[in-house]
Amino acid sequence: FVVGMDTAVRIIDPKYYNHSQEEMLEAMLQIKSLSCSFVVAGRLNKSNNKFETFHSTINDISPVLQSMFVALSEEEFRIDISSTELRQRM
């Protein structure tokens, strides 16, 4: 799956799994068992004007899940526009 930074953060947020770290891990391991992974596009942090990647932002991801997330570098992909801004232009 190709996702943006905000979506990637939500994918591993226990809040979306009944506030349970265990349920999140179980769901993610089911996805992993199907050989699925996530390619994560970075984003510009407007508060500090720095480009952030998934791995530079998420420091506490379980080592079991780290291989499921491939962070695109700034050199590989950078478009400083939010999905909200893109939708408003349509």
C-alpha distances in whole Angstrom, upper triangle without the diagonal:
4,6,10,12,14,11,10,14,14,11,14,17,20,21,18,19,23,24,23,22,22,20,17,18,18,15,13,15,15,11,12,14,12,11,7,6,5,6,8,11,14,17,21,23,25,28,28,27,25,21,19,16,14,17,20,19,18,21,21,18,19,19,18,15,15,13,10,10,10,12,13,17,19,20,17,16,18,19,21,20,19,17,20,22,20,20,24,25,24
4,7,10,12,10,9,13,14,12,15,18,21,22,19,21,25,25,25,23,24,23,19,20,21,18,16,18,18,14,15,18,16,14,11,9,6,5,6,8,11,14,17,20,22,25,25,24,22,18,16,14,12,15,18,17,17,20,21,18,20,20,20,16,15,15,12,10,9,10,10,14,15,17,14,12,14,15,17,17,15,14,17,19,17,18,21,22,21
4,7,8,6,6,10,11,10,13,15,18,19,17,19,22,22,23,21,23,21,18,19,20,17,15,18,18,15,16,19,18,16,13,10,7,6,5,6,9,11,15,17,19,22,22,21,19,16,14,12,11,14,16,15,15,18,19,17,19,20,20,16,15,15,12,10,10,10,10,14,15,17,14,12,13,14,15,14,13,11,14,16,15,16,19,20,20
4,6,5,6,9,10,11,13,15,18,18,17,20,23,22,23,22,24,23,19,20,22,20,17,21,21,18,19,22,21,20,16,13,10,8,5,5,7,8,11,13,15,18,19,18,16,13,11,10,9,13,14,13,13,17,18,17,19,21,21,17,16,17,14,11,11,10,10,12,13,16,14,11,11,11,12,12,10,9,12,14,13,15,18,19,19
4,5,5,6,9,10,11,13,16,17,16,19,22,20,21,20,22,21,18,19,22,19,17,20,21,19,19,23,22,21,17,14,11,10,6,6,6,7,10,11,14,16,16,16,14,11,9,7,6,10,11,9,10,14,15,14,17,19,19,16,15,16,14,11,11,9,10,12,13,16,15,12,12,13,13,13,11,11,14,15,16,17,19,21,22
4,5,5,6,9,11,11,14,14,14,17,19,18,19,19,21,20,17,19,21,19,17,21,22,19,20,24,23,22,19,16,13,13,9,10,9,9,12,11,14,15,17,17,16,14,11,11,9,13,13,11,11,15,16,15,18,20,21,17,17,18,16,13,15,13,14,16,16,19,18,16,15,15,14,13,10,10,12,15,15,16,18,20,21
4,5,5,6,9,10,13,13,12,15,17,17,18,17,20,18,15,17,19,16,14,18,18,16,17,21,20,19,16,13,10,11,9,10,11,12,15,15,17,19,21,20,19,16,14,13,10,14,15,13,13,16,16,15,17,19,19,16,16,17,14,12,14,13,14,17,18,21,19,16,17,16,16,15,12,11,13,16,16,16,19,21,21
4,5,5,7,9,12,13,12,14,18,17,17,16,18,17,13,14,17,14,12,15,17,14,15,18,18,17,14,11,8,9,7,9,10,12,15,15,18,20,20,20,18,16,13,11,8,11,13,11,10,13,13,11,14,16,16,12,12,13,11,8,11,10,12,15,17,19,18,16,16,17,18,17,15,14,16,19,19,19,22,24,24
4,5,6,6,10,11,11,13,16,14,15,14,17,16,12,14,17,15,13,16,18,16,17,20,21,20,17,14,11,12,10,12,11,12,15,14,17,18,19,19,18,16,12,11,8,11,12,9,8,11,11,10,13,15,16,13,13,15,13,11,13,12,15,17,18,21,20,18,18,19,19,18,16,15,17,20,20,21,23,25,26
4,5,5,8,8,7,10,13,12,13,13,15,14,11,13,15,13,12,16,17,15,17,20,20,20,17,15,12,14,12,14,14,15,18,17,19,20,22,22,21,19,16,15,12,14,16,13,11,14,14,12,15,17,17,14,15,17,14,13,16,15,18,20,21,24,23,21,21,21,20,20,16,16,17,20,20,20,23,25,25
4,6,8,10,8,9,13,12,13,12,14,12,8,11,12,10,9,12,13,11,13,16,16,16,13,12,10,12,11,14,15,17,20,19,22,23,24,25,23,20,17,15,12,14,16,14,12,15,14,11,13,15,15,11,13,14,11,11,14,14,17,20,22,24,22,21,21,22,22,21,18,17,19,22,22,22,25,27,27
4,6,9,8,9,12,11,11,9,11,10,7,8,11,10,8,11,13,12,13,16,17,17,14,13,11,14,13,16,16,18,21,20,23,23,24,25,23,21,17,15,12,13,15,13,10,12,10,8,10,13,12,9,11,13,11,11,14,15,18,20,22,25,23,22,23,24,24,24,21,20,22,25,25,25,28,30,30
4,5,6,8,10,8,9,8,11,10,7,10,13,12,11,14,16,15,16,19,20,21,18,16,15,17,15,18,18,19,21,20,22,22,24,25,23,22,18,17,14,15,17,14,11,13,11,10,12,15,15,13,14,17,15,14,17,17,20,22,24,27,26,24,24,25,25,24,21,20,21,25,25,25,27,30,30
4,5,5,7,5,5,5,8,8,6,9,11,11,11,14,15,15,17,19,21,22,19,18,17,20,19,21,21,22,25,23,26,26,27,28,27,25,22,21,17,18,20,17,14,15,13,11,12,16,16,14,16,19,17,17,20,21,24,26,28,31,29,28,28,29,28,28,25,24,25,28,29,28,30,33,33
4,5,6,4,7,9,11,10,9,12,14,13,14,17,18,18,20,22,23,24,22,21,19,22,20,22,22,23,25,23,25,25,27,28,27,26,23,22,19,20,21,18,16,18,15,15,16,20,19,17,19,22,20,19,23,23,25,27,29,32,31,29,29,29,28,27,24,23,23,26,27,27,29,32,32
4,6,6,8,10,12,9,8,12,13,11,12,15,16,15,18,20,21,22,19,18,17,20,19,21,22,22,25,24,26,26,28,29,28,26,23,22,19,21,22,19,17,19,17,15,16,20,19,17,19,21,18,18,21,22,24,27,28,32,30,28,28,28,28,26,23,21,22,25,26,25,27,30,30
4,5,6,8,9,6,5,9,10,8,11,13,14,14,16,18,19,21,19,19,18,21,21,23,24,25,28,27,29,29,31,32,31,29,25,24,20,22,24,21,18,20,17,15,15,19,17,16,18,21,18,19,22,23,26,29,31,34,32,30,31,31,31,29,26,25,25,29,29,28,31,33,33
4,5,9,10,7,9,12,12,12,14,16,17,18,20,22,23,25,23,22,22,25,24,27,27,28,30,29,31,31,33,34,33,31,28,27,23,25,26,23,21,22,19,18,18,22,20,19,22,24,22,22,26,27,30,32,34,37,35,33,34,34,33,32,28,27,27,31,32,30,33,36,35
4,7,9,8,8,12,13,13,14,17,18,19,20,22,24,25,23,22,22,25,23,26,26,26,28,27,29,28,30,32,30,29,26,25,22,23,24,21,18,19,16,16,16,20,19,18,20,23,21,21,25,25,28,31,32,35,34,32,32,33,32,31,28,27,27,31,32,31,33,36,36
4,5,5,6,9,10,11,12,14,16,17,18,20,22,23,22,21,21,24,23,26,26,27,30,28,31,30,32,33,32,30,27,25,22,22,24,21,18,19,15,14,14,17,16,16,19,21,19,20,24,25,28,30,32,36,34,33,33,34,34,33,30,29,29,33,33,33,35,38,38
4,6,5,6,9,10,11,12,14,15,16,18,20,21,20,19,19,22,21,24,24,26,28,27,30,29,30,32,30,28,24,23,19,19,21,19,15,15,12,11,10,14,13,12,15,18,17,18,21,22,26,28,30,33,32,31,31,32,32,32,29,28,29,33,33,33,35,38,38
4,5,5,6,9,10,10,12,14,15,16,19,20,19,19,20,23,23,26,27,29,31,30,33,33,34,35,33,31,27,25,22,21,24,22,18,18,15,13,11,14,13,13,16,18,17,19,22,24,27,30,32,35,33,33,34,35,35,35,32,31,32,35,36,35,38,40,40
4,5,5,6,9,10,11,12,14,15,17,19,18,18,19,22,22,25,26,28,31,30,33,33,34,35,33,31,27,25,22,22,25,22,19,20,17,14,13,16,14,13,17,19,17,18,22,24,27,30,32,35,33,32,33,34,34,33,30,29,30,33,34,33,36,38,38
4,5,5,6,9,10,11,12,14,16,17,15,15,15,19,18,22,23,24,27,26,29,30,30,31,29,27,24,22,18,19,21,19,16,17,14,11,11,14,12,11,14,16,14,15,19,20,23,26,28,31,29,28,29,30,30,30,27,26,27,30,30,30,33,35,35
4,5,5,6,9,10,10,12,14,15,14,14,15,18,19,22,23,25,28,28,31,31,32,33,30,28,24,22,18,18,21,19,16,16,13,10,8,11,9,8,12,13,12,14,18,20,23,26,28,31,29,28,30,31,32,31,29,28,30,33,32,32,35,37,37
4,5,5,6,9,10,10,13,15,14,15,16,20,21,24,26,28,31,31,34,34,35,36,33,31,27,25,21,21,24,23,19,20,17,14,12,14,11,11,14,15,14,16,20,22,25,28,31,33,31,31,32,33,34,34,31,29,31,34,34,34,37,39,38
4,5,5,6,9,10,11,13,12,13,14,18,19,22,24,26,29,29,32,33,34,34,32,29,26,23,20,20,24,22,19,20,17,14,13,15,12,11,14,15,13,15,18,21,24,27,29,32,29,28,30,31,32,31,28,26,28,31,31,30,33,35,35
4,5,5,6,9,10,11,10,10,11,15,16,19,21,23,27,27,30,31,31,32,29,27,23,20,17,17,20,19,16,17,15,12,11,12,9,7,11,11,9,11,15,17,20,23,26,28,26,25,27,28,29,29,26,25,27,30,29,29,32,34,34
4,5,5,6,9,10,10,11,13,17,18,22,24,26,30,30,33,34,34,35,32,29,26,23,19,19,22,22,18,19,17,13,11,12,8,8,11,11,10,13,16,19,22,25,28,30,28,27,29,31,32,32,30,28,31,34,33,33,36,38,37
4,5,5,7,9,9,11,14,17,19,23,25,28,31,32,35,36,36,37,34,31,28,25,21,22,25,24,21,22,20,16,15,16,12,11,15,14,12,15,18,21,24,27,30,32,29,29,31,32,33,33,30,28,31,34,33,32,36,37,36
4,5,5,7,6,8,10,14,16,20,22,25,28,29,32,34,34,34,31,28,25,22,19,19,23,22,19,21,19,16,15,15,12,10,13,12,9,12,15,18,20,24,27,28,25,25,27,28,30,29,27,25,28,31,29,29,32,34,33
4,5,5,5,7,10,13,16,19,22,25,28,29,33,34,34,34,31,28,25,21,18,18,22,21,19,20,18,15,13,13,10,8,11,9,7,10,13,17,19,23,26,27,24,24,27,29,30,30,28,27,29,32,31,31,34,36,35
4,5,7,10,13,17,19,23,25,29,32,33,36,38,38,37,35,32,28,25,22,22,26,25,22,23,22,18,16,15,12,11,14,12,11,14,17,20,23,26,29,30,27,28,30,32,34,34,32,30,33,35,34,34,37,39,38
4,5,9,12,16,18,22,25,28,32,33,36,38,38,37,35,31,28,25,22,23,26,26,23,25,24,20,18,18,15,13,16,14,11,14,16,20,22,25,29,29,26,26,29,30,33,32,30,28,31,34,32,32,35,36,35
4,7,10,13,16,20,23,26,30,31,34,36,36,35,32,29,26,22,20,20,24,24,22,23,22,18,17,16,13,12,14,11,9,12,13,17,19,22,26,26,23,24,27,28,31,31,29,27,30,33,31,31,35,36,35
4,7,10,13,16,19,23,26,28,31,33,33,32,29,26,23,20,17,18,22,22,19,21,21,17,16,16,14,11,13,10,7,10,11,15,17,20,23,24,21,21,24,25,27,27,25,24,27,29,27,28,31,32,31
4,7,10,13,16,19,23,24,28,29,29,28,26,22,20,16,13,14,18,18,16,18,18,14,15,14,12,9,10,8,5,6,8,11,13,17,20,21,18,18,20,22,24,24,23,21,25,27,25,26,29,30,30
4,6,10,12,16,19,21,24,26,26,25,22,19,16,13,11,12,16,15,14,17,17,14,15,15,14,10,10,9,6,5,6,8,10,14,17,18,15,15,17,19,20,21,19,18,21,23,22,23,26,27,26
4,7,10,13,17,19,22,24,24,23,20,16,14,11,9,11,14,15,14,17,18,15,17,17,16,13,12,11,8,6,5,6,7,11,13,15,12,11,14,15,18,18,17,16,20,21,20,21,25,25,25
4,6,10,13,15,18,20,20,19,17,13,11,8,6,9,12,12,12,15,16,14,17,17,17,14,12,12,10,7,6,5,6,9,11,13,11,10,11,13,15,15,14,14,17,19,18,20,23,23,24
4,7,10,13,16,18,18,16,14,11,9,7,8,11,12,12,13,17,19,17,20,20,21,17,15,15,14,10,9,6,5,8,9,11,9,7,8,9,11,12,11,12,15,16,15,18,20,21,21
4,7,9,13,15,14,13,10,7,5,4,6,9,10,10,12,15,17,17,20,20,22,18,16,17,16,12,11,7,6,7,7,10,10,8,7,9,10,11,11,12,15,16,16,18,21,21,22
4,6,9,12,12,10,8,6,5,7,9,12,11,10,13,16,19,19,22,23,25,21,19,20,19,15,14,11,10,10,8,12,12,9,7,8,7,8,8,11,13,13,14,17,18,19,21
4,6,9,9,6,6,4,6,9,12,14,12,12,15,18,21,21,25,26,27,24,22,23,22,19,18,14,13,12,10,13,14,11,8,8,6,8,9,12,14,14,15,18,19,19,22
4,6,6,5,5,6,7,10,12,14,12,11,14,17,19,20,24,25,27,24,22,24,23,20,19,16,15,14,13,16,17,15,12,12,9,11,11,14,15,15,17,19,20,21,24
4,6,5,7,9,10,14,16,18,16,14,18,20,23,24,27,29,31,28,26,28,27,23,23,19,19,17,15,18,20,17,14,13,10,11,11,14,14,14,17,19,19,20,23
4,6,8,11,12,15,17,19,16,14,17,20,22,24,27,29,31,29,27,29,28,25,25,21,21,20,18,21,23,20,17,17,13,14,14,18,17,17,20,22,22,23,26
4,5,9,10,14,16,17,14,13,17,19,22,23,27,28,31,28,26,28,28,24,24,20,20,18,16,19,21,19,16,17,14,16,16,19,20,19,22,24,24,25,28
4,7,9,13,16,18,15,14,18,20,23,24,28,29,31,28,26,28,27,24,23,19,18,16,13,16,18,16,13,13,10,13,14,18,18,18,20,23,22,23,26
4,6,10,13,14,11,11,15,17,20,21,25,26,28,25,23,25,24,21,19,16,15,13,10,14,16,14,12,13,11,14,15,18,19,19,21,23,24,24,27
4,7,10,12,10,10,14,16,19,20,23,24,26,23,20,22,21,18,16,12,11,9,7,11,12,11,8,10,9,12,13,16,18,18,19,22,23,23,25
4,7,8,6,6,10,12,16,16,19,20,22,19,17,18,18,14,13,10,10,9,8,12,13,11,10,12,11,14,14,16,18,19,20,22,24,24,26
4,6,5,6,9,11,14,14,17,17,19,16,13,15,15,11,10,6,7,7,8,11,11,10,10,13,13,15,15,16,19,20,20,23,25,25,27
4,6,5,6,9,11,10,14,14,16,13,10,12,12,8,8,6,8,9,11,14,13,13,13,15,16,17,16,17,20,21,21,23,25,26,28
4,5,5,7,10,9,12,12,14,12,9,11,12,8,8,6,9,10,12,15,15,15,16,18,19,20,19,21,23,25,25,27,29,30,31
4,6,7,11,11,15,15,17,15,12,15,15,12,12,9,11,10,12,15,15,15,15,18,18,20,19,21,23,24,25,27,29,30,32
4,6,9,10,14,15,17,15,13,16,16,12,13,10,13,13,14,17,17,16,16,18,17,19,17,19,21,22,23,25,27,28,30
4,6,6,10,12,14,12,10,13,13,11,12,11,14,14,16,19,19,18,19,20,20,21,20,21,23,25,25,27,29,30,32
4,6,9,10,13,12,10,14,14,13,14,13,16,16,18,21,21,21,21,24,23,25,23,24,26,28,29,30,32,34,35
4,6,9,11,10,10,14,14,13,16,15,19,19,22,24,24,24,24,26,26,27,25,26,28,30,31,32,34,36,37
4,6,8,7,7,10,11,10,13,13,17,18,21,24,23,23,23,25,26,26,24,25,27,29,30,30,33,35,35
4,5,5,6,10,11,11,14,16,19,21,24,26,25,25,26,29,29,30,28,28,30,32,33,33,36,38,38
4,5,5,8,10,11,13,15,19,20,23,25,24,25,27,29,30,31,29,29,32,34,34,35,38,39,40
4,6,7,8,11,14,16,20,22,25,27,25,26,28,30,31,32,30,30,32,35,34,35,38,39,39
4,6,5,7,11,13,17,19,22,24,22,23,24,27,28,28,26,26,28,31,30,31,34,36,36
4,5,6,8,10,14,16,19,21,19,20,22,24,25,27,25,25,28,30,30,31,34,35,35
4,5,7,10,13,16,19,21,19,20,22,25,26,27,26,26,29,31,30,31,34,35,35
4,7,10,13,16,19,21,18,19,21,23,25,25,24,23,26,28,27,28,32,32,32
4,6,10,12,16,17,15,15,17,20,21,22,21,20,23,25,24,26,29,30,30
4,6,9,13,14,12,12,15,18,20,21,20,20,23,25,24,25,28,29,29
4,6,9,11,10,10,12,15,16,18,17,18,21,22,22,24,27,27,28
4,7,8,6,6,9,12,14,16,16,17,20,21,20,22,25,25,26
4,5,5,6,8,12,13,16,17,18,22,22,21,24,26,26,27
4,5,5,5,9,11,14,15,17,20,20,19,23,24,24,26
4,6,7,11,13,16,18,20,23,22,21,25,26,25,27
4,7,10,13,16,17,18,22,21,20,23,25,24,25
4,7,10,12,14,15,18,18,16,19,22,21,22
4,6,9,11,13,16,15,14,18,19,19,20
4,6,8,10,13,12,11,15,16,15,17
4,7,10,12,10,11,14,15,14,17
4,7,8,6,7,10,11,11,14
4,5,5,6,9,10,11,13
4,5,5,6,9,10,11
4,5,5,6,9,10
4,5,5,6,9
4,5,5,7
4,5,5
4,5
4
